[in-house]
């Protein structure tokens, strides 16, 4: 490529002729250099492309370039812009520059662009070379896939790019896992949705059936070749995109594609849900077989079975278990166990056995405890043997913790032990197998509510404490399966995540919190045990505590609020103990939502004891404002208490007195919180007719002044969100779906009112109405909460790739593109020969400098401004980490020589004999001033063409014996009063002035 550049720089008679430019290989070789070349080769290729376009004088039409000479200026402009984009995206390394360059790239991709589409494909392909930054690759390729209609697909080379580069990258599992999240109540995988839209758009935009068949066949063949290795969700998203696109086209697939599609559902190591999803997509795609060109005998054998399975899924949604005719008695079940020696429970027999026992429990009376234990023990042992198979693990809780089993525990210690140990073990399994959580909690809730004696046999305190302190969360693969199940419902409405994995975890959390909300006040030990478990970490946390901790969860404080009322009612003396404890938590807590819930808890305690309000006023009376965040919280609690129905005029008067003083606090947070607290307290006093407060002119003057402020005229949303009414607002809706969760850092609700309503609806459907009364009412869900919407992508902020509203592509200088990191030197320029008297040459001498950062900076500046060499006191500096960090690899591209201060004078004398002028950078009485502002000397360079530039030491500067050898001294003009510039800065200014004067000559 270097020789190629030199060729293009030769006189006109030696330049490439039309024959070369018309040869498609000429342009292919340039593209190969951009795709696969080294850093330097890619830079050369950009310059070769630009020069080649400028040299064209006639129309050219090849597979990689179309050129019309009459429109040469436009071609030059757009290929210049393309070269800049390559330097930024494929050669540079700054992510902000890449992002800002994408609109320019999109402009070049429009249909009226002069740039041949293969150059865009080449740029994209270059992003997949080894060593390319993954964040740049991810940004650019994701942006391209997000475009409304991906162009380029019509060119033959694009299919190769798709199969060789894009598909292997886009099907990596981590791209799906880390982009899956809840959005507006639904699960969404951003990368999966992107992949689906991309393939839908790609195939829909193909011009003819032959090209469509070629693309779809190649994509299906790629999936088939990677079957068993490709990330299963990636396969599903691609197949969905293909199915959506082909549903709008005429049948175009052949028997070969059908053969491959039939194999996809047989992929090993996938779940039942994934297998059924692949079955659905494969069957849908097989409907696009062109039966006019395919004989029935050539269709794959499994196609009929695939279609049958698909129709069954459409009608039922899940696999249908064969209903065995069986005697629904416990005696017959045990006889069958003995006859088959428990083999009847093997495989799918376990789920059938669980269903059998459930039917027996629902219908048979007078069950013998020993026989029931034998049956349940057999089921549990087989479940362990089958490694807690999903279907069985989901089904067994409602059998083990059936109300009849609970009742019979009083007659069988073995049965009670089995239920206790199995409940604990399943609760431990829920962390990795989230699908077991909702069935377990649902069964335990029914057991507790129907059988008061259940607390004697089931360790509720350990299970509830475990789930509160370690809320189970679904693994990424489960979230992805739920996302895919939502998508496949477009074609198969009956398929859903719930039909395979049961009720979602939000339902389980609603069951858990409703269970805690209904714990009987008589179960004092259970209430206290759960509270102690919840508070364990909060009491023992180190100071200062971390902002985020694996042991601290919002769920703990939510459960605390559910438990607090019955505990303090049973033990009124605990009110002040909990008040002191929660106050200490607030003192050290920094997370807003945790502080909010603790403030809520203290406000509720104030309803049980007037001493809580007195304690808060005592905290506000302090003159120590060293902890402003704590004082702000105390003011919020005091204001909340003042607004309660049972508040008194004396309390409000005392609070206003404190707020007057706090409004003048030297701490901004304290001052602002006091100013926010005054208006609602004053207005409440007016409503209540409290003359002692309203008649205080100091209070009135402060209120009037504060209400005139703009911030009180337009109260900001966060301030509105923080307001709490601990009486009317004491609801499950506010506790689990309240506005406090939207205060940064935001947190998704653990469960919602819709989930509680689903629990209550399920109770009604099974006739379950024997429930202890709830302590906290459900309430109404908050409306219009500003939960974070993170669905915005770069592509949404940009115009469509096919927006033809403008006749011309935007010029390269329409917006500034930052090109920091791109290379500007002319690849044709030859390195200067220091021995030639015709060439500019600067030898930078840093022998008097010892600081590694300064030497590193001098290396960087010397390389950038093209110094011939850098002299340093000792070459060991090249291994110094500080030096190499500051020099940022410049020392690898610069001649650096050792020159000790002791031999510096002799070395200078030798350079003088070679024709160099010695220039000292020093402030002296005869120094030439650089940048003196003389208009007559603006174009004159004051530094000789061939010079030795001497830099002085950091403190003493250039010593006298060295100054005596200098031909001239220069200094940089200063306008400020600081004594001098840093040595590397001064050197950079002087070298720039030298390069400005001689660099182009």
N, C-alpha and C positions, 0 to 999 in steps of 0.2 A: 504493500500500500504506500510505503514511503517512495518507492520508485515511481509508482503510478502518479503520486502528487508531483514529483519532479518532472514527469512527462508532460503533465498539464501546464507546467510553468515555462515550458520551452517556447522559442519563437514560433510564429504562426505556421511556418512551413513544416514543422515537426509535430504539430498537434494531431490528435486523433481525427481521422477522416470520417465521412458519413458512413462508410462501411462499418466502422467500429461502433458508432453510436446506434446504428440500426440493428446491431447484433444483440439479441436479447440477453446473451450471456454477460455482456458488459454491465448491465444493470443488475443482473442476478448476483454477480460477484460483489457488488457494492452492498446489496441487501444481506448477503451472507456475512460480510464483515460487520454489519450492524447487529445481526442476530447473534453471531457466535464469536466475534473478535474480542481481543483483549481491550483494555481501557484505551490504550494508545491507538489501536487499530480502528476502534469505533470513531474516535475523533478524526482520524484521517478520512474515514469513509464519509463522514458528514461533509468535510471540505471537498472531497472528490465529487460528491453529488452536486454541491452548490456550483463548483467550477464547471462541471460538465453541462449543467443546465444553461449557464451563461455562455458556453462555447457553441451551443446548438444554433444553427442558422437555417434549418430546414425542418419540415414536418417529419415526425418520427411516430411509428406505431408498432409497438412490440407488446408482448404479454405483460411487461412490467413498467412500461412507460408510454404515454400518449402525449405528443407535443405538437402544438400548432404555432408556427413561427410568428404569425400575425398577433398572437396574444402572448408574446414572449415575456413582456413585463409582468403580467399576472403570474405566469409560471415561475419566474425568478422570485417574485415576492412570496409566493406560497411555499416553494421549496426552501427558501431562506427561513421562513417561519418553521417549517418542518425540522430543519436542521437545529434550530434553537430548541425546539421541543425535545428532540432526541438528546441534546446535551443536558437538558434539565431533568428529563425523566429517566433515560437509560444510562447517562454518564454521571449526572450529579447525584447528590445524596441527601438533599434537604426536602423533607416531607411537605413543608409549607409551600415551597416553590412548586413542587409537583402538583399540589392541590390547586394552586392558582393558575397553573398552565392548562388545566383540563378544559375550560371553555374554549381556549384556542385550538386544542386538539379536536374538540367537537365541531368547530367551524370547518376544519379541514376534512371532516368526515361527511359533510353534506354532499348531496347528489350533484350540485353544480361546482364542486371543488375541482381545481385543475390537478390536484395531487392524485396520482394513481392509487387505487385502494390497496395494492400490494405493499405500499410503503407503510400504511397504517398497520397492516398485518405484521410486517417486519418489526415495527416498533413494539407491538404487543408481544411478539415472540421473543424479543430481546430481554423482556422482563423475566423470562424463565431460565436465563443462563445461570450457572452456578455463581454464587457470590452476590447475587442481586439482593438488596434489602427486602425482606419479606413484607414490611409495612408499606413500602412503595408498590410492590407487586399487588398486594391485597387492595390497596386504595384504587389503583388504576383499573385493574381487571374488574373489581366489584362495581366501580363507576360505569365501565363499559357495559357490563351485564345489566345494569339498572336502566340503561337508556330505553326509551319507550319502544323503539324498533331497532334491534341490533342490525346495523348494515353489514356489508362485506361478505355475507354468506353466499352470494352468487358467484364469487370467484373460486376457481378450482383449488387454489392453494389454501383457501380458508378451511376446507375440510381437514387438510393435513394439520393445520394449526390447531383446530378443534380437538382432534384425536391425540395429537402428540403433546400438546402443552396445556390447553385450557381444561379439558376433562380430567386429566390426572391431578391437576391442582384443585379444581373446584369440587372434587369428590372427597377431599380430606375430611376426616371426622371432626377435627377440632373446629373447623369453620362452622359446622352445624351446632356443635355443643355450645360454643361461646356466643352464639347469636340467638339462642332460644330464650325467650322470656315471656312473661305475661304482659298483655297489652289490651287495655280496655276490657278486662275480664276474660279475655281469650288468650290461649297460647299461640305464639307465633315464632317461627324460625326464620329470621330475616334472610339468612343465606339460602335456606331451602326455598323460600318464596322467590328469591332472586333467580335461583336456578330454574324453577318452574316457569317463571315469566320469560326467561331468556330462551328456553327451548321452545316454548309456545310461540314466541315472536319469530324466532329463527325459522322454524319449519313453516309457519304461516306465510312468511314473506318470500319463500322460494317460488320461482316463477313458473315452473312446469312440474308435471308429475314425475318425469324421469329424474330430475335433480332431487325432488323430494324423496323418491324411493332410494336414491343413492345415499342421501344424508341419513334417513331413518334407518336404513339397513346397516350403515356403518356404525351408528350410535348403538343400535341393539347388539351388533356384533361385539362392540367394545364392552358393553355390559356383560354379555355372555362370556367373554374371555376373562373378565375380572370377577365372575360370579364366585362367591365364597371368599373373596378378598376385598371387594369394594364395600365401603360403609353402607349397610342396608338402607338407612334413610336417604342417602344420596341416590340410590337406585329408584326409590319411590318418588322422589321429587322430579327426577328426570322423566320417568315414565308418565307422571301426571302431566307434565308439560307436553310430551309427545301426544298423549291421548287427547288433550284439549285441542291441540293444533289439527290433528288428523280428523277429529269429529266434524271439522268444517270443510274437509276436502273429499274428493272422490277416492274410492278404494285404490290403493297403489302398491300394497305389499304383496310379496310372493311367498311361496311355500317355505323358502329358506328362512325368512324372517319369522314365520309361524313356528318353525322347528325350534328356533332359539327362544322365542317367547314362552313356549310351553315348558321349557326347562327352568325358567326363572323362579316359579314358586317352589321348585325342588331344591333351592339353595339351602345348604346346610347351616346349622347353628343360628337359625333365626326363630323368633317367637311365633306363636300361633297367629297373633294379630298381624305381624309382618307377612307371614305366609298367605293369609287371606287377602291382605292388601295387594300383594304381588299377583295373586290369582285374579283379582278384579282388574288390575291394570293390564295384565297379559291378555285376558279375555276381551277387554274393550279394544285393545290394539289389534287383536286377531280379527275383529269385525271389519278391519280395513284391508283384508286380503282381497285381491282382485280375482274373484272366482271365474271371470271370463278367460283368464289366462292360466288358471291352475286347475288341474284335474283333481277330482276327489281322491283318486288313488295316491296322489302325491302329497296330500295333506298329512301332517304328522299324526301319529296314532293317538297321542294324548290330547288332541284338540277337543274331541267330543267330551272327554272327562273334564277338561278344563272348563268348557262351556256349561256343563251340568253343575259343576261346583259353584260357578259364578252365579247361575240362576238361583241356586239354593241360598247363596249369601244374600242375594237381592230380596228373596222372599222372607228369610228368617234373620239374617244379620250375623248369626254365629253358628258354629257347628252344632248339629242336633245330636244329643245323646239318645241312644236307643233306650226306650223305657222298658226295662225288664219287668216281666210279671213276677211279683214276689209277694210272699206272705208278710204283711206289715205287722209282725209281732216280734218282740224281743227274743222270745224262745226260739222261733225259726231262724232268726239271724244268728244266734249263738250255735245252733245245730249246724248251720252251714259253715261257720268258722271251724268247728271241730271236724266235720266231714272232709273239708278241703285243706285242713291243716293251715288255715289262715291264707291260703293262696288265692282265695276269692277276692282278697283286698289288693292283690298285686296290680300294678299298672293303673288303668282307668277304673279298676274295681274299687279303689279307695274312695274316689269321689262318689261312686254309686253307693258304697257302704255308708258314707256320711249322710247322703240324702235319705237313705233307708232309715237310719237312726233318727234323723230329724222328723220323719213322718211318724215314727213310733212314738216319739216324745209328744207330738202334737195330738195323737189320737188315743194312745193306750194309757189306761189308768192302772194304779196299783203296781207300779214297777218295783222289782226287787233291787235294792241297792247293790248287792253283790253282782247280780247279772248285769246291771247297767255299768258298773265299774269295769267288768270284764270286757264289755263291748267297747267302751270309750278308751280303755287302755290299749286294746288291739288297734283301734284307729290311730291313736297317738304314736304307738310304736311303728306302725307302717308309715305314718307321715314322716317320722324321723328317718326310716330306711330310704324313703324316696326323696330325701333331702328337701323336705318341706315344699313339695311341688305346689305351684301357684294355685291351681284350681282347688286343691284340697285345703291349702292354708287359708284361702279366702272363705271356704265353706265351713270349716270346723269350729270357729268361735261360737256361732249360734247354737251348735250342738253341745259343746262343752259347758257353756254358761247359760243353758236353757233354764228357766225358772224351776222346772221339775228336778233338774240336776242339783240346783242350789238347795232345794228343800231336802233332798235325800242325803246331802252331805252330813246332816245331823245324825244320820243313822250309819254312816260309813266313813271312818277316818281315812281309809284308802282313797275313797272318792274325793274327799275334801283335799287331801294332799295332791292328788292328780290335778284338780282344778287350780289349786294355788300355784303349783310349779309350772303348769302349761301357760297360765296367764302371764307369769313373769317372763317365760321364755319367748312367747310370741311378741311380747312388748319389746324385747331385745331385738328380735328379728325385724321389727318394723323400720329400723333405721336404714337397712339395706333393701328391704322389700316393702316399700311404702304401701303396696296394695293390701297388705294385711292390717294396716292401721285402722281404717274405717270399720271393717267388719268386727274387729276386736272391741273397739270402743263402743260401737253400737250395741253389741251383745252385753258388754259389761254395764252399760247404762240401763238397759232393760232389766238386767239381773238385780241391780241395786234398787231401782225404783219399784220393782214388784216384790222383792224379797228383802226385808230389812235385815234378816240374818246373814245376808251375803257378805257383810263386812267382817264376819267371823271367819270366813273361808277364803275370801279373795283379798290379796294384799293391795287394796285400792290406794292406800297412801304411797306405796312404792311405785305403783304403775302411774298414778297421776303425777307424782313428783318427777318421775323419769321423763314423761312426755312434756311436762312444763319446763324442766331444766334443759331438755334436749329435744326440742320440737323436731320430729322427723320431717325430712324433705325428700322429694323424689329425686332419683338419680337422673342425670341428663338423658339416658336412653329411654326412660319412661316418659319424660317430657317430650322427647322427639316423637315417640310412638303416638302420644296423644295428639301432637300437631299433625302427624300424617293421617291419623284417623279422622280428624276434622276435614282434611282436604279430600280424602277418598269419598266422603259422604256426598260430594258433588255428583258422583257416579253411582255410588251404592249407599243410599240414605240409611240403611239399617246397620251399617258397620259403625261402631263407636268405641272409644277407648273404654268407657264404662262397662260395655258388654263383655269385655275381656278381663278387665282388671277390677271390676266392681266400682263402688262409689269413690269419688276423688277424695283426696286428703282433706280438702276444705270441709267436706261433710263430716269427716271424722273429728276435726277440731271443733265443729259446732256441737257434735255429740259430747265431746270431752268437756267443753265449757258449760254446756247445759247441765251435764251431770254435776259439775262442781257447784253450779248455781242452785242445784236442788238438794244438795247434801243436807240432811235433816239436822236441825239445831241440837237434837239429842245425841248425835254422833260427835260428841265434843272431842274425843281423842283423835278421830279421823281428821276433823277440821284442823286441830292444832298440829298434827303430824305433817299434814300437807303444807301448812304455813311455815313450819320450821324448816322443811326441806327446801321451800322456795327461797327463804331468807338466808340459807347457809352461806352461799357465796357472797352475798351482799354484806353480810356481817364480817366475814373474814378477808375481804378484799384488801390488797395492799394500797398504801397511799404514797403518791398519787395513783389512782387507778387508771388503767388504759381506757381510751375513749371507746374502743371496740374490744370485746373479749368474747371468747368462745363460751364462757361460763355465764355471761350476762345476756338475758333475752327480754324483750318487751313482754313476752308471754308470762314471765314470772310476775311482773307488776300487775298485769291484767288479772291473773289468778289471785294475787294479793287483794285486789279490790273486791273480788267475788267472795273471798273468805273473811274479810275484815269485819263486816257487820255482825254475823253470828258469834264470832269470837269475842268481840268487845261487849256484846250483849250478855254473854255468859259470864264474862269476867270484866266488869266495868273498871276495875283497878288497873287493867292493862292499857287503858286509853293513853295515859301520859307516858307509859313505857314505849308504846309504839310511836307516839308523837316525837319523843326524843330520838328514837331510832331513825325514823324517816327524815327528820330534820338533819341528822348527821349524814344520811345518804345524799341529800340534796347538796349539802356543803361541799362534798367532794365529787359529785356527779357533773359531767360536762355535756352529756347527750340530751338535747332538748326534749325528746319524747319521753325519756325516762324521768326527767325533772317534772314534766307535765303530769305524769301519772302519780308521782310521789306527792305533788301539790294537791292533786285530786284526793288522794288518800287522807292527807292531813285535813283537808276541808270537810271530808266525811267524819273524821274524828271530832271536829269541832261541834258537830251536831249532837254528840254524846257527852261533851263536857265543855263548860265555859272556860275552864282552865287552859284549853288549847288556844283560844283567842288571846287570853292574857299572856301566854308564853310568846305568842307571835309579836304582840305589842312590845314586849320586853326586848325582843331582838331588834325591833325598829328604833328603840330609844338609844341605841349605842351611838357613840361618836367615832367608833372604829369602822372605817369604810375600806379596810384592806381587802375584803372579799366581796367585790361589787356584784358578782353573779349570784352569790347566795342572798345578799340583801334584796336584789331584784326579785328573786323567787319569793322571799318572805313578804314583800309588798304585794305580789300577786295573790298570795294566800290571804293576806289581811284584807285586801279589797274584796276577794270572793266571800269571805266571812261577813264583811260589812253589808253585803248585798243579800244575805240570807234572810228568810222571813223572820227568824228568831233573833236577829241582830238587834242591838239596843242603841239608844241615842248616845249613851255614855261611851260605848265602844267606838262609835263612829266619830264622835268629837275627839277622842284620844288619838284615833288613827289620822284624822285630818291635821291635828297638831304635829304629829310625826312627819306627815307628808310635806308640810310647809318647810320644815328644816331640811328634809331630804331633797327637796327641789333645788336647794342651793349647794348640794354635795359637790366636792371637787372631782368626784368620779363620774364620768359621763354616763355610764350604764345606770348608776344609782339615780342620778339627776333625771335622766329621761324616763325611767320607770316610775318615779314619783310623779312626774308631770303627766304621764299617761293615767295614773291611778286617781288623780284628783277629780277630773270631770265626772266619772261614773259614781263616785262616792257622794259628791256634792248633789248631783241630780237625784240620787236615791234619797238623800236627806230632805230635799224639796218635796218629793212624792210622799214621804212619810210625815211631813209637817214638823220636823224636828227644829224648833226655833233656836235651840242652843247652838246648833251647827250653822243653820241658815243665817242667824243673826250676827255671826262673827264676820266683821268687815274684812279682816285679813284673809279669811277663807274665800270670801266673795271676790275680793280683788285678785287673788291668785287664780281663781276659776275663770274670771273674765279675761285675764291676760292670756291664759293658756288656750281658751276657746278661740281666741283671735288668731292663733297660730295656724298656718296652712295645714300642718300635719293633722290637726284635730278637725279641720273642715273636710279633709279627704283621708279618712282612716285607712292605712295600708292593709292589704289582705292578711299578711302574717299576724298583725296585731288583732284582727278580728278572729283569726283561727285560734288564738291562745285563750280567748275568753271561755270561762267554764261556769256553768250553773250546776253545783254539786247535788241539787235536788231534782229539778226537772231534767237535767242532762245526765242523770245517773242511770243510763240505759246500756243494754248490750250493744245497740247500734253505735253509740258514741264510744264505747269502750273498744270495740274491735274494728270499727270502720270510721273512727272519728277524724276530725280535721287535723289533729295533732300529728297524725302519721304523714301528713304532707309537708311538715316543716323539715327543712334540710338538716341532716341527710334523711331522705324519704325512705319509708319502709312499706312494703306491700301488706295489705291486711292478711292476717292469719286465717280469718274466716269472715263471712259477711252475713247481713240479715237474710239474704236469699238462702244461704246455707242453713240458718236456723229454721227458716220457714220450711225448707225441704225436710228437715228432721221432724218437725211437727206434722207435716203432711204424711210422712212415712208412718208416724205413730197412728194417725187416723186410719191409714190404709190397712194396718194389721190389727186394728181394734185395740190398740194399747192406750188406755186412758187412766191407769192407776199411777199418776205421777205426783210426787210431792210438789208443793207450790214453789215457784221460782222466787228468789229474793230480789232479783233485778229484772225489770221488765225489758221486753225486746226493744221497743221504741221504733222510731222511723229512721231510715238511713239518711245520712247527710246528702244534700243535693249539690251538684256542681263542684265537687272537690277537684282542685287543680293537680291531679296526679300526673306524674311526669309522662310526657309523650315523647318517646325517643325513636319514633319511626322515621324521622326525617333523614334523608340520605342526600349525598352530594348531587345525585342526578335530579332530585326534585327541585333543586335550586337552579337548574340550568334549562335552557330551551331544548326542544326536541331535536334529535339528530336529523330528522327529515323536515325541519322547519324551512320551507322554501320562501318565506315571506321576504327575504332579502335576496336580491339578484346576485350580489357578489359576496365572497367570503370576507369577513372582517379583516382589515389590514393588520400586519404584524404589530404595528405600533398603536393599535386602537387602545390597548391597555398595556401597562408596563408589566413585563414578566421578569421577576427576580431571577438572575442567572448566577448568583453566588455559587462558586464551586465549579462552574463551567470554565473551560479553558479558552483564553482569548488569543494566545500567541499564534502567529502565522506558522502553520506546519511547514511551509516552504522555506522559512527563514533558516539559514545555516548558523550553527553556533559560532560565536566570534572567536577568532584566533588571536590570543593575547600577544603573540609574537609579531603579528602584522601591524604595521604602523597606520594602515588605512582603517582598521576596525576600532570602534569604541571599546575600551577595556577599563574596568574598574576593579581594583584589588582592595577589598575591605579588610583592614587590619584591626583586630580586636584583641591583640596580645596583651593589652594593659587591663583587660576586663576579666574578672574572676567569677562573677555571679552566673550560675547556670541558667536562670530565667532570662537574663539579659542576653547571654550568648545564644540561647534558643531563639529569642526574638530577632536577633541580628541575622541568624541563619535564615529565618523565614523571610525577612525583608530582603536580604541579599539575593535569595533565589527568585523571589517575585520580580525584582527590578533588574535581574539579569547580570549580577556581578560575576566577574570571571572566577573569583575565588574568595574564600574567607580564611583569614589567618587567626588561629586561636592559640592560647598559651600552651595547651596540652591536649592531645587527641583523646585522652581518657574521658574528656567531656562528652564524647559521642555515646558513651554507655550510661551517662547520668540520666535517671528517669525524668527529673524535672526538665532537663534540656530537651529530651526527645518529645516530652508532652507539649512544650511550648513551640518547638520547631515544626510540629505536625508533619513529619516526614520530609520537610524541605532539605534536610541534611543528606537525604538519599539522592538528591538531584543537583547537588552543588559540590564543587571541588573545595574541600576543607583541608588545610595544611597546618602543620604545627610550626609555630614561630614564637619562641620564648622571648620575654622582654630583654634578656641579657644580650641577645644577638640582633635586636631590632634595628639598631643604628646601622650596623654593617649591611643588613638586608636592604634598608632604605637606600643606601649608597649604590648598591648593585642595581636596584630598580631604576635609579636616576640614569645610570649608564645605558639602560635599555630604552630610554626615552620617556619614562613616566614622569609626570609632575606630581609632587607629593603635596597633598591637601590635608591640613589639620582642621578637624571640626572642633573649634574652641572659641570662646569669647576672649578676644584680645583687643588691644588699642588700634590694630590695623586690619581687623577681620573684615572681609567682604560680606555685606549683608545680603542674604537671600530673601527676596520678597520685600524689598525696601519701598515699593510703591511708586518708583520712578517710571512714568509712562514711557519714557524714551528707551528704557532698557528692558521692556517686557519680553521681547523676542530674543534677547541675548542670553546665552547660557554662560554662567560665570565659573563653571567647573570644567576643567580641561577634559578633552576627549579621552586621553589615556592618563589615568590618574591612580595614585595610591591614596586611599582615604583612611586617615588615621583617626580612630576614636579613642578618647581618653578614658581613664578609669572613673568609676562611679563617684568617687569623692575628690581626688586630687586633680582630675582632668589629665591633660597631656603635659608631662614633665618638661622642664626647660631644655634638656639636651635633645629631646625629640622635636620640640618646637623649632630649635635651631636648624634642623634638617628640612623643615617644611618650606616649600616654595611659596605657598599662600595659605592663609587660614580663612575659613568661612564660618558664619554663624547664621542661625535662623532668626528672622525678624520676630520680635515679641511685642505684643500689645498689652499683655497683662503684667502683673507685678511679681509673679512667681519666679524664683531665681533661674531655673533652667528646665529644659525638657529631659525626660528620661533618655538614656543613651540610645536605646533601640528606636525610640520615636524620632530622635534627632537624625539618626542615620537613615531612617526611612524617608524623611523629608528631603535630605540632601541627595540620596540616591534617586528619588523621584525627579528632582530637579535636573540631575545629570541625565537620566534616561529621557526626560522630556526634551532636552536639548540635542542629544546625540543618538537617541534610540532609532530614529527613522532615517538616519543619513547613511 
